[in-house]
Amino acid sequence: MAELLSPEAVAERLGELPGWALDGGKLHRSFRFADFRRAFAFMAGAALAAERLNHHPEWFNVWSKVDVHLNTHEAGGITDLDFQLAQAMNELAGAR
């Protein structure tokens, strides 16, 4: 099982992860794209990254917007897996 990160570690790592914030004990980010096709392409790429990590997001899509929440349910909070997937999503979206 992935190890739960301390609140201090989460805060430190969030400072290095553009666009992400804490929301209800989860990492959160809203991505916006030019249209549905680009949003869906992002989600397809993110799904492949999630499968590689065996770590899956909570997300919601309407047209060009994708809202993402990440936490590790089995650990009861935020772990390194959440940050790995968040970074992969930033790279897919072109946000570094």
N, CA, C and O of each residue as an XYZ file, in Angstrom:
384
protein
N       0.830     -1.176      0.000
C       0.000      0.000      0.000
C       0.882      1.249      0.000
O       1.945      1.273      0.620
N       0.425      2.278     -0.701
C       1.154      3.541     -0.753
C       1.115      4.218      0.610
O       0.128      4.119      1.339
N       2.197      4.906      0.942
C       2.319      5.554      2.245
C       1.704      6.951      2.214
O       1.969      7.740      1.307
N       0.890      7.238      3.206
C       0.241      8.530      3.354
C       1.292      9.616      3.575
O       2.218      9.437      4.365
N       1.147     10.743      2.875
C       2.061     11.865      3.054
C       1.567     12.766      4.184
O       0.361     12.909      4.388
N       2.489     13.364      4.905
C       2.123     14.297      5.972
C       1.555     15.578      5.348
O       1.832     15.881      4.187
N       0.770     16.320      6.114
C       0.258     17.601      5.595
C       1.382     18.534      5.151
O       1.226     19.267      4.175
N       2.502     18.513      5.851
C       3.640     19.356      5.475
C       4.229     18.920      4.135
O       4.563     19.759      3.299
N       4.353     17.632      3.936
C       4.890     17.114      2.670
C       3.944     17.436      1.523
O       4.389     17.789      0.431
N       2.649     17.317      1.761
C       1.661     17.647      0.726
C       1.782     19.119      0.352
O       1.812     19.456     -0.832
N       1.852     19.999      1.350
C       1.956     21.435      1.092
C       3.224     21.761      0.312
O       3.194     22.569     -0.616
N       4.326     21.142      0.683
C       5.599     21.384     -0.006
C       5.511     20.948     -1.464
O       5.923     21.681     -2.364
N       4.981     19.767     -1.690
C       4.915     19.244     -3.055
C       3.899     20.005     -3.904
O       4.084     20.141     -5.114
N       2.832     20.499     -3.287
C       1.876     21.306     -4.029
C       2.525     22.567     -4.579
O       2.157     23.047     -5.651
N       3.485     23.095     -3.846
C       4.208     24.283     -4.301
C       5.007     24.047     -5.565
O       5.392     24.996     -6.247
N       5.257     22.796     -5.879
C       6.023     22.424     -7.071
C       5.134     21.893     -8.189
O       5.635     21.408     -9.204
N       3.809     21.983     -8.010
C       2.867     21.384     -8.954
C       1.877     22.455     -9.436
O       0.831     22.655     -8.819
N       2.206     23.136    -10.526
C       1.376     24.248    -10.996
C      -0.083     23.848    -11.232
O      -0.377     22.810    -11.825
N      -0.985     24.708    -10.748
C      -2.401     24.555    -11.031
C      -3.182     23.698    -10.056
O      -4.412     23.697    -10.096
N      -2.512     22.975     -9.187
C      -3.182     22.056     -8.262
C      -3.331     22.697     -6.897
O      -2.511     23.519     -6.488
N      -4.394     22.308     -6.193
C      -4.668     22.807     -4.845
C      -5.329     21.694     -4.045
O      -5.714     20.661     -4.593
N      -5.455     21.917     -2.751
C      -6.188     20.989     -1.893
C      -7.665     21.356     -1.910
O      -8.028     22.530     -1.849
N      -8.502     20.341     -1.993
C      -9.953     20.536     -1.942
C     -10.560     19.319     -1.255
O     -10.594     18.230     -1.829
N     -11.032     19.501     -0.043
C     -11.664     18.399      0.674
C     -10.748     17.220      0.925
O     -11.191     16.072      0.884
N      -9.467     17.486      1.184
C      -8.520     16.412      1.454
C      -8.019     15.690      0.217
O      -7.432     14.612      0.307
N      -8.256     16.296     -0.942
C      -7.817     15.700     -2.212
C      -7.059     16.744     -3.018
O      -7.262     17.945     -2.840
N      -6.186     16.282     -3.904
C      -5.581     17.187     -4.874
C      -6.642     17.499     -5.919
O      -7.374     16.610     -6.353
N      -6.725     18.759     -6.321
C      -7.751     19.159     -7.292
C      -7.167     20.103     -8.335
O      -6.327     20.955     -8.046
N      -7.648     19.913     -9.552
C      -7.333     20.839    -10.632
C      -8.440     20.788    -11.669
O      -9.013     19.731    -11.934
N      -8.733     21.944    -12.252
C      -9.644     22.036    -13.399
C      -8.801     22.344    -14.626
O      -8.065     23.330    -14.654
N      -8.913     21.504    -15.629
C      -8.222     21.718    -16.898
C      -9.243     22.248    -17.904
O     -10.387     21.796    -17.930
N      -8.828     23.202    -18.726
C      -9.687     23.730    -19.788
C      -8.966     23.558    -21.121
O      -7.762     23.784    -21.237
N      -9.731     23.157    -22.106
C      -9.191     22.909    -23.437
C     -10.000     23.694    -24.469
O     -11.041     24.266    -24.146
N      -9.524     23.718    -25.686
C     -10.192     24.491    -26.737
C     -11.545     23.907    -27.107
O     -12.453     24.636    -27.509
N     -11.681     22.589    -26.973
C     -12.937     21.945    -27.375
C     -13.011     20.544    -26.760
O     -12.093     20.106    -26.066
N     -14.106     19.861    -27.025
C     -14.318     18.534    -26.464
C     -13.279     17.532    -26.957
O     -12.811     16.693    -26.188
N     -12.919     17.617    -28.230
C     -11.953     16.672    -28.786
C     -10.632     16.726    -28.025
O     -10.048     15.689    -27.712
N     -10.165     17.932    -27.732
C      -8.899     18.065    -26.994
C      -9.052     17.613    -25.541
O      -8.136     17.011    -24.982
N     -10.187     17.894    -24.935
C     -10.432     17.429    -23.565
C     -10.456     15.905    -23.528
O      -9.885     15.293    -22.626
N     -11.112     15.302    -24.500
C     -11.200     13.848    -24.535
C      -9.837     13.218    -24.807
O      -9.513     12.177    -24.235
N      -9.034     13.838    -25.674
C      -7.685     13.332    -25.940
C      -6.847     13.379    -24.664
O      -6.090     12.451    -24.380
N      -6.981     14.462    -23.896
C      -6.299     14.566    -22.606
C      -6.734     13.428    -21.689
O      -5.897     12.779    -21.062
N      -8.036     13.187    -21.610
C      -8.545     12.128    -20.732
C      -8.045     10.757    -21.176
O      -7.739      9.910    -20.337
N      -7.960     10.535    -22.469
C      -7.453      9.247    -22.958
C      -5.991      9.059    -22.548
O      -5.607      7.982    -22.091
N      -5.186     10.093    -22.710
C      -3.789     10.014    -22.292
C      -3.651      9.845    -20.787
O      -2.812      9.078    -20.315
N      -4.480     10.565    -20.036
C      -4.455     10.458    -18.583
C      -4.886      9.065    -18.130
O      -4.365      8.535    -17.149
N      -5.838      8.479    -18.848
C      -6.283      7.121    -18.510
C      -5.140      6.120    -18.678
O      -4.990      5.208    -17.865
N      -4.340      6.286    -19.722
C      -3.194      5.390    -19.924
C      -2.154      5.578    -18.826
O      -1.581      4.605    -18.337
N      -1.909      6.827    -18.438
C      -0.964      7.093    -17.343
C      -1.491      6.490    -16.042
O      -0.724      5.909    -15.273
N      -2.780      6.623    -15.796
C      -3.393      6.065    -14.589
C      -3.260      4.544    -14.563
O      -2.978      3.961    -13.516
N      -3.460      3.914    -15.698
C      -3.318      2.452    -15.768
C      -1.881      2.022    -15.479
O      -1.650      1.033    -14.783
N      -0.916      2.773    -16.019
C       0.491      2.430    -15.752
C       0.800      2.498    -14.257
O       1.565      1.689    -13.733
N       0.195      3.471    -13.582
C       0.413      3.633    -12.148
C      -0.524      2.764    -11.307
O      -0.343      2.636    -10.096
N      -1.519      2.174    -11.954
C      -2.592      1.460    -11.255
C      -3.209      2.367    -10.187
O      -3.416      1.974     -9.039
N      -3.490      3.591    -10.618
C      -4.015      4.627     -9.726
C      -4.964      5.498    -10.550
O      -4.544      6.144    -11.509
N      -6.223      5.512    -10.178
C      -7.239      6.086    -11.061
C      -7.891      7.321    -10.467
O      -8.164      7.372     -9.267
N      -8.140      8.319    -11.309
C      -8.670      9.595    -10.826
C     -10.179      9.584    -10.635
O     -10.894      8.743    -11.180
N     -10.632     10.536     -9.849
C     -12.039     10.920     -9.853
C     -12.068     12.124    -10.786
O     -11.360     13.107    -10.567
N     -12.886     12.040    -11.824
C     -12.934     13.181    -12.732
C     -14.299     13.360    -13.337
O     -15.135     12.457    -13.347
N     -14.493     14.556    -13.841
C     -15.777     14.944    -14.402
C     -15.493     15.799    -15.622
O     -14.674     16.716    -15.569
N     -16.169     15.498    -16.719
C     -15.943     16.218    -17.967
C     -17.247     16.780    -18.509
O     -18.254     16.079    -18.604
N     -17.206     18.053    -18.860
C     -18.269     18.689    -19.636
C     -17.582     19.490    -20.723
O     -16.812     20.409    -20.443
N     -17.858     19.144    -21.934
C     -17.316     19.741    -23.145
C     -15.814     19.952    -23.051
O     -15.061     18.996    -23.234
N     -15.349     21.164    -22.773
C     -13.908     21.437    -22.820
C     -13.253     21.473    -21.446
O     -12.070     21.797    -21.336
N     -13.990     21.151    -20.416
C     -13.475     21.221    -19.046
C     -13.388     19.824    -18.434
O     -14.297     19.005    -18.570
N     -12.265     19.580    -17.756
C     -12.070     18.322    -17.027
C     -11.669     18.686    -15.602
O     -10.608     19.269    -15.379
N     -12.515     18.343    -14.647
C     -12.223     18.543    -13.226
C     -11.676     17.226    -12.671
O     -12.244     16.158    -12.901
N     -10.570     17.321    -11.941
C      -9.898     16.128    -11.417
C      -9.719     16.258     -9.906
O      -9.330     17.313     -9.404
N     -10.007     15.174     -9.194
C      -9.692     15.030     -7.776
C      -8.857     13.755     -7.627
O      -9.183     12.705     -8.182
N      -7.781     13.883     -6.867
C      -6.900     12.729     -6.646
C      -6.672     12.512     -5.163
O      -6.345     13.446     -4.431
N      -6.842     11.300     -4.734
C      -6.373     10.831     -3.439
C      -6.292      9.311     -3.516
O      -6.832      8.690     -4.432
N      -5.618      8.735     -2.551
C      -5.437      7.288     -2.540
C      -6.403      6.718     -1.512
O      -6.142      6.758     -0.310
N      -7.513      6.190     -1.991
C      -8.586      5.724     -1.109
C      -8.097      4.705     -0.098
O      -8.429      4.795      1.084
N      -7.311      3.736     -0.549
C      -6.876      2.674      0.360
C      -5.939      3.180      1.455
O      -5.831      2.557      2.512
N      -5.253      4.317      1.210
C      -4.369      4.888      2.228
C      -5.099      5.918      3.083
O      -4.606      6.320      4.137
N      -6.267      6.342      2.628
C      -7.041      7.317      3.383
C      -6.564      8.746      3.240
O      -6.762      9.559      4.143
N      -5.940      9.062      2.119
C      -5.467     10.433      1.904
C      -4.546     10.527      0.704
O      -4.644      9.735     -0.234
N      -3.661     11.492      0.741
C      -2.789     11.792     -0.396
C      -1.456     11.073     -0.247
O      -0.828     11.102      0.811
N      -1.040     10.426     -1.334
C       0.232      9.701     -1.366
C       1.040     10.165     -2.576
O       0.594     11.005     -3.358
N       2.222      9.604     -2.708
C       3.079      9.908     -3.855
C       2.392      9.563     -5.174
O       2.625     10.236     -6.178
N       1.561      8.540     -5.191
C       0.854      8.168     -6.422
C       0.006      9.321     -6.950
O      -0.077      9.531     -8.160
N      -0.621     10.065     -6.046
C      -1.435     11.194     -6.455
C      -0.586     12.268     -7.137
O      -0.988     12.838     -8.152
N       0.573     12.533     -6.577
C       1.459     13.520     -7.181
C       2.033     13.035     -8.515
O       2.203     13.825     -9.443
N       2.326     11.749     -8.608
C       2.814     11.216     -9.885
C       1.765     11.377    -10.986
O       2.084     11.791    -12.100
N       0.516     11.048    -10.666
C      -0.542     11.165    -11.664
C      -0.829     12.630    -11.973
O      -1.055     12.979    -13.132
N      -0.822     13.484    -10.972
C      -1.033     14.916    -11.208
C       0.050     15.472    -12.138
O      -0.258     16.239    -13.051
N       1.304     15.098    -11.918
C       2.394     15.567    -12.773
C       2.223     15.050    -14.197
O       2.443     15.787    -15.158
N       1.835     13.796    -14.333
C       1.609     13.241    -15.672
C       0.484     14.005    -16.380
O       0.574     14.275    -17.577
N      -0.565     14.348    -15.643
C      -1.669     15.111    -16.231
C      -1.212     16.507    -16.647
O      -1.589     16.989    -17.715
N      -0.417     17.148    -15.825
C       0.116     18.462    -16.203
C       0.926     18.367    -17.492
O       0.801     19.214    -18.377
N       1.742     17.349    -17.589
C       2.570     17.178    -18.802
C       1.678     16.934    -20.019
O       1.931     17.486    -21.089
N       0.650     16.122    -19.867
C      -0.264     15.870    -20.987
C      -0.986     17.140    -21.434
O      -1.254     17.335    -22.619
N      -1.292     17.992    -20.465
C      -2.013     19.231    -20.769
C      -1.063     20.340    -21.212
O      -1.505     21.423    -21.593
N       0.242     20.072    -21.161
C       1.203     21.084    -21.561
C       1.431     22.129    -20.485
O       1.962     23.201    -20.777
N       1.042     21.846    -19.244
C       1.229     22.768    -18.120
C       2.341     22.219    -17.234
O       2.159     21.200    -16.568
N       3.465     22.873    -17.225
C       4.583     22.377    -16.433
C       4.803     23.202    -15.213
O       5.711     22.918    -14.432
